[in-house]
Amino acid sequence: MVKIKKKQKYYKSRAKVAKALAHWARMMIVDILAEQEELCVCTLTELIDLSQASISKHLAVLKEVGIVSFRKEGLKVFYSLETPCVVDFFDCLDRVLAKDLKRRQKELKDLSNITKGE
């Protein structure tokens, strides 16, 4: 029973990371930082077309779970991807989406064949 409780904490931690990634803007931030290595909040604001306050809140969520880190340089705050392996997770998500799209296309084709009387 103790092992199950320990595993439950582990799954809750995983869920916290997944929840941090469960917003399109945060996913976009991660993708951008994977390509650019380090950017200031002002640049991310321009790239994503959200307010600086929104970008800062999204970055705080990602920072809390260890996905991004930051450094200050004068008045500017620069963020970088702390755990680039998260991009591999995005690749997996893309494969899931592609597979689901193929399944849906097949269903539509099958439905079309039924309505045509084939």
C-alpha atoms as an extended CHARMM CRD file, in Angstrom:
* protein
*
       118  EXT
         1         1  MET       CA              0.0000000000        0.0000000000        0.0000000000  PROA      1               0.0000000000
         2         2  VAL       CA              2.9000000000        2.3780000000        0.7140000000  PROA      2               0.0000000000
         3         3  LYS       CA              4.2200000000        1.9070000000       -2.8490000000  PROA      3               0.0000000000
         4         4  ILE       CA              0.8530000000        2.8930000000       -4.2640000000  PROA      4               0.0000000000
         5         5  LYS       CA              0.8210000000        6.0830000000       -2.1630000000  PROA      5               0.0000000000
         6         6  LYS       CA              4.3330000000        6.9460000000       -3.3700000000  PROA      6               0.0000000000
         7         7  LYS       CA              3.3090000000        6.3090000000       -6.9600000000  PROA      7               0.0000000000
         8         8  GLN       CA              0.2560000000        8.4760000000       -6.4830000000  PROA      8               0.0000000000
         9         9  LYS       CA              2.5040000000       11.4060000000       -5.5370000000  PROA      9               0.0000000000
        10        10  TYR       CA              4.5700000000       10.7330000000       -8.6410000000  PROA      10              0.0000000000
        11        11  TYR       CA              1.4730000000       10.7780000000      -10.8690000000  PROA      11              0.0000000000
        12        12  LYS       CA              0.2570000000       13.9660000000       -9.2210000000  PROA      12              0.0000000000
        13        13  SER       CA              3.6150000000       15.5630000000       -9.9920000000  PROA      13              0.0000000000
        14        14  ARG       CA              3.3560000000       14.4060000000      -13.6000000000  PROA      14              0.0000000000
        15        15  ALA       CA             -0.1640000000       15.8220000000      -13.8000000000  PROA      15              0.0000000000
        16        16  LYS       CA              1.1050000000       19.1680000000      -12.5340000000  PROA      16              0.0000000000
        17        17  VAL       CA              3.6520000000       19.3170000000      -15.3730000000  PROA      17              0.0000000000
        18        18  ALA       CA              1.0340000000       18.2180000000      -17.9250000000  PROA      18              0.0000000000
        19        19  LYS       CA             -1.3450000000       20.8700000000      -16.6140000000  PROA      19              0.0000000000
        20        20  ALA       CA              1.3610000000       23.5100000000      -16.9930000000  PROA      20              0.0000000000
        21        21  LEU       CA              1.6620000000       22.5350000000      -20.6570000000  PROA      21              0.0000000000
        22        22  ALA       CA             -2.0880000000       22.4020000000      -21.2230000000  PROA      22              0.0000000000
        23        23  HSD       CA             -2.4480000000       25.8410000000      -22.7640000000  PROA      23              0.0000000000
        24        24  TRP       CA             -1.7200000000       26.8080000000      -26.3650000000  PROA      24              0.0000000000
        25        25  ALA       CA              0.3030000000       29.8890000000      -25.3730000000  PROA      25              0.0000000000
        26        26  ARG       CA              2.5530000000       27.9200000000      -23.0280000000  PROA      26              0.0000000000
        27        27  MET       CA              3.0800000000       25.2760000000      -25.7060000000  PROA      27              0.0000000000
        28        28  MET       CA              3.9810000000       28.0330000000      -28.1380000000  PROA      28              0.0000000000
        29        29  ILE       CA              6.4220000000       29.5700000000      -25.6280000000  PROA      29              0.0000000000
        30        30  VAL       CA              8.1420000000       26.1890000000      -25.2230000000  PROA      30              0.0000000000
        31        31  ASP       CA              8.4230000000       25.7170000000      -28.9980000000  PROA      31              0.0000000000
        32        32  ILE       CA              9.8180000000       29.2210000000      -29.4710000000  PROA      32              0.0000000000
        33        33  LEU       CA             12.3390000000       28.8100000000      -26.6650000000  PROA      33              0.0000000000
        34        34  ALA       CA             13.3990000000       25.4500000000      -28.1020000000  PROA      34              0.0000000000
        35        35  GLU       CA             14.3160000000       27.2490000000      -31.3270000000  PROA      35              0.0000000000
        36        36  GLN       CA             15.6710000000       30.5270000000      -29.9210000000  PROA      36              0.0000000000
        37        37  GLU       CA             17.4210000000       29.2800000000      -26.7590000000  PROA      37              0.0000000000
        38        38  GLU       CA             16.8190000000       32.4800000000      -24.7700000000  PROA      38              0.0000000000
        39        39  LEU       CA             14.4190000000       35.3830000000      -25.1640000000  PROA      39              0.0000000000
        40        40  CYS       CA             13.2420000000       38.3250000000      -23.1220000000  PROA      40              0.0000000000
        41        41  VAL       CA              9.6060000000       38.6560000000      -22.1570000000  PROA      41              0.0000000000
        42        42  CYS       CA              9.2480000000       41.6380000000      -24.5090000000  PROA      42              0.0000000000
        43        43  THR       CA             10.2540000000       39.5190000000      -27.5320000000  PROA      43              0.0000000000
        44        44  LEU       CA              7.9070000000       36.6990000000      -26.5430000000  PROA      44              0.0000000000
        45        45  THR       CA              5.1280000000       39.2800000000      -26.2190000000  PROA      45              0.0000000000
        46        46  GLU       CA              5.7240000000       40.4160000000      -29.8050000000  PROA      46              0.0000000000
        47        47  LEU       CA              5.9720000000       36.8640000000      -31.1830000000  PROA      47              0.0000000000
        48        48  ILE       CA              2.8490000000       35.5360000000      -29.4990000000  PROA      48              0.0000000000
        49        49  ASP       CA              0.7750000000       38.7270000000      -29.6040000000  PROA      49              0.0000000000
        50        50  LEU       CA             -0.3880000000       38.5870000000      -26.0210000000  PROA      50              0.0000000000
        51        51  SER       CA              0.0320000000       41.2060000000      -23.3200000000  PROA      51              0.0000000000
        52        52  GLN       CA              3.2410000000       41.2530000000      -21.3150000000  PROA      52              0.0000000000
        53        53  ALA       CA              1.2130000000       40.4250000000      -18.1990000000  PROA      53              0.0000000000
        54        54  SER       CA             -0.2490000000       37.3060000000      -19.8770000000  PROA      54              0.0000000000
        55        55  ILE       CA              3.1390000000       36.1410000000      -21.1260000000  PROA      55              0.0000000000
        56        56  SER       CA              4.6460000000       36.6860000000      -17.6690000000  PROA      56              0.0000000000
        57        57  LYS       CA              1.8760000000       34.6350000000      -16.0380000000  PROA      57              0.0000000000
        58        58  HSD       CA              2.3710000000       31.7860000000      -18.5280000000  PROA      58              0.0000000000
        59        59  LEU       CA              6.1230000000       31.8810000000      -17.9440000000  PROA      59              0.0000000000
        60        60  ALA       CA              5.5600000000       31.7490000000      -14.1740000000  PROA      60              0.0000000000
        61        61  VAL       CA              3.4750000000       28.5720000000      -14.5950000000  PROA      61              0.0000000000
        62        62  LEU       CA              6.2130000000       26.9750000000      -16.7200000000  PROA      62              0.0000000000
        63        63  LYS       CA              8.9090000000       28.1100000000      -14.2690000000  PROA      63              0.0000000000
        64        64  GLU       CA              7.0370000000       26.6630000000      -11.2960000000  PROA      64              0.0000000000
        65        65  VAL       CA              7.2400000000       23.1440000000      -12.7320000000  PROA      65              0.0000000000
        66        66  GLY       CA             10.8370000000       23.4970000000      -13.9360000000  PROA      66              0.0000000000
        67        67  ILE       CA             10.2380000000       23.7470000000      -17.6750000000  PROA      67              0.0000000000
        68        68  VAL       CA             11.8230000000       27.1870000000      -18.0650000000  PROA      68              0.0000000000
        69        69  SER       CA             14.4360000000       29.1500000000      -16.1660000000  PROA      69              0.0000000000
        70        70  PHE       CA             15.2510000000       32.8390000000      -16.2030000000  PROA      70              0.0000000000
        71        71  ARG       CA             17.9770000000       35.3750000000      -15.6570000000  PROA      71              0.0000000000
        72        72  LYS       CA             17.7770000000       39.1170000000      -15.1790000000  PROA      72              0.0000000000
        73        73  GLU       CA             19.8420000000       41.6190000000      -17.0870000000  PROA      73              0.0000000000
        74        74  GLY       CA             19.0550000000       45.1210000000      -15.9210000000  PROA      74              0.0000000000
        75        75  LEU       CA             15.3280000000       45.6000000000      -16.2960000000  PROA      75              0.0000000000
        76        76  LYS       CA             14.9310000000       42.7610000000      -18.7660000000  PROA      76              0.0000000000
        77        77  VAL       CA             14.1310000000       39.1680000000      -17.8440000000  PROA      77              0.0000000000
        78        78  PHE       CA             15.3690000000       36.4640000000      -20.1990000000  PROA      78              0.0000000000
        79        79  TYR       CA             13.8310000000       32.9960000000      -20.2770000000  PROA      79              0.0000000000
        80        80  SER       CA             15.2520000000       29.7530000000      -21.5860000000  PROA      80              0.0000000000
        81        81  LEU       CA             14.0840000000       26.1820000000      -21.7960000000  PROA      81              0.0000000000
        82        82  GLU       CA             15.3170000000       24.3000000000      -18.7220000000  PROA      82              0.0000000000
        83        83  THR       CA             14.0900000000       20.8900000000      -19.8810000000  PROA      83              0.0000000000
        84        84  PRO       CA             14.3180000000       20.6560000000      -23.6790000000  PROA      84              0.0000000000
        85        85  CYS       CA             13.1020000000       17.0420000000      -23.5510000000  PROA      85              0.0000000000
        86        86  VAL       CA              9.5780000000       18.4590000000      -23.2820000000  PROA      86              0.0000000000
        87        87  VAL       CA              9.7850000000       19.0380000000      -27.0490000000  PROA      87              0.0000000000
        88        88  ASP       CA              9.9160000000       15.2380000000      -27.4320000000  PROA      88              0.0000000000
        89        89  PHE       CA              6.5590000000       15.1510000000      -25.6710000000  PROA      89              0.0000000000
        90        90  PHE       CA              5.2490000000       17.6190000000      -28.2540000000  PROA      90              0.0000000000
        91        91  ASP       CA              6.5170000000       15.3190000000      -31.0170000000  PROA      91              0.0000000000
        92        92  CYS       CA              4.5340000000       12.5170000000      -29.4130000000  PROA      92              0.0000000000
        93        93  LEU       CA              1.4460000000       14.7430000000      -29.2910000000  PROA      93              0.0000000000
        94        94  ASP       CA              1.8870000000       15.4790000000      -32.9970000000  PROA      94              0.0000000000
        95        95  ARG       CA              1.9680000000       11.7410000000      -33.7400000000  PROA      95              0.0000000000
        96        96  VAL       CA             -1.2140000000       11.2510000000      -31.7100000000  PROA      96              0.0000000000
        97        97  LEU       CA             -2.9140000000       14.0630000000      -33.6360000000  PROA      97              0.0000000000
        98        98  ALA       CA             -1.7780000000       12.6600000000      -36.9880000000  PROA      98              0.0000000000
        99        99  LYS       CA             -3.0050000000        9.1790000000      -36.1000000000  PROA      99              0.0000000000
       100       100  ASP       CA             -6.3400000000       10.5410000000      -34.9230000000  PROA      100             0.0000000000
       101       101  LEU       CA             -6.7060000000       12.5510000000      -38.1180000000  PROA      101             0.0000000000
       102       102  LYS       CA             -6.1220000000        9.4170000000      -40.2090000000  PROA      102             0.0000000000
       103       103  ARG       CA             -8.7190000000        7.5590000000      -38.1550000000  PROA      103             0.0000000000
       104       104  ARG       CA            -11.2580000000       10.3330000000      -38.6360000000  PROA      104             0.0000000000
       105       105  GLN       CA            -10.5500000000       10.5110000000      -42.3580000000  PROA      105             0.0000000000
       106       106  LYS       CA            -11.1300000000        6.7560000000      -42.6350000000  PROA      106             0.0000000000
       107       107  GLU       CA            -14.4090000000        7.0860000000      -40.7190000000  PROA      107             0.0000000000
       108       108  LEU       CA            -15.5350000000        9.8550000000      -43.0780000000  PROA      108             0.0000000000
       109       109  LYS       CA            -14.5820000000        7.7760000000      -46.1080000000  PROA      109             0.0000000000
       110       110  ASP       CA            -16.4650000000        4.7810000000      -44.7160000000  PROA      110             0.0000000000
       111       111  LEU       CA            -19.4840000000        6.9870000000      -43.9930000000  PROA      111             0.0000000000
       112       112  SER       CA            -19.3130000000        8.4400000000      -47.4770000000  PROA      112             0.0000000000
       113       113  ASN       CA            -19.2500000000        4.9250000000      -48.9640000000  PROA      113             0.0000000000
       114       114  ILE       CA            -22.2990000000        3.9580000000      -46.8990000000  PROA      114             0.0000000000
       115       115  THR       CA            -24.2740000000        6.9960000000      -48.0140000000  PROA      115             0.0000000000
       116       116  LYS       CA            -23.3540000000        6.3010000000      -51.6450000000  PROA      116             0.0000000000
       117       117  GLY       CA            -24.6580000000        2.7860000000      -51.2320000000  PROA      117             0.0000000000
       118       118  GLU       CA            -21.3460000000        1.0230000000      -51.7980000000  PROA      118             0.0000000000
